[in-house]
């Protein structure tokens, strides 16, 4: 459960501060109050294999703001959410995601939210989320080199068995392998 002081701190910090926009104040006392909620979110962002572009950094920070505000509003901490709660927040489609997300949340947030759902909420019902880049999600979570290496090993075995699915130009195998991870 979100502690009352944590919920107050989230609301008092406000969106500009939570999103770490131009007027972000890292010295604001509320940051210390929500440290228990913030540390795991920042650890996930630090661990994701994602190019450090400003656009991606903005999306990752917005995921933190979204999860903190949603936790404060519901009174439930993200690490205790059910599969249904994660599915509702992620949406079964991009359009459904926007139906439940605040207006300030952009399209680029959903893929990073999916990574947080997997790593912090043990969410693995990705088949419920419709079409999205599963290979990119796998790269972010497990690392591009590891995923590419694992898929190459499977391709080698399938080619040795005579399957066409294992050819280098096949895009189905990576999609299937990423769904199984």
Helices and strands as residue ranges (DSSP letters): H 4-18, H 30-33, H 35-47, H 54-74, G 78-80, H 83-90, H 94-100, H 109-121, G 126-129, H 134-142, H 144-160, H 172-180
